[in-house]
Amino acid sequence: VMRLIIRLCVCVCAGWWLAGSSMAASGPEDDGSRIVIRFPKDGSVVTGSDFELEYDFQRGELADHVHLYLDGRFQQKFPLEMMGLTRGPHEMRMVAATADHRLLKASSMVRFRIE
């Protein structure tokens, strides 16, 4: 009887742990925000190293602003006028963030080439 109780406890505790870890691993919260990068378009070729970034951002319940990542690097206080990008392929990703900079689920990503 004691072994049965211990096994039952282990199974129940493992189930709670797995449920908790799967909830934690479910990713950033979806607060209803929406982001669309309008320019540059995904797959486009941009002539010249300078261009104006165009995007739409619809705030959800928690979003305060967006974070911009260019080629995987966070761009602090990014301007809309992107200047001096090197020739070749680039990846741009925008992610909605809360006032305390916690990332949310809403994001938009484009890959483009500078010629």
Secondary structure by P-SEA (a helix, b strand, c coil): caaaaaaaaaaaaaaaaaaaaaaaaccccccbbbbbbccccccccccccbbbbbbbbbbcccccbbbbbcccccccccccccccccccbbbbbbbbbcccccccccbbbbbbbcc
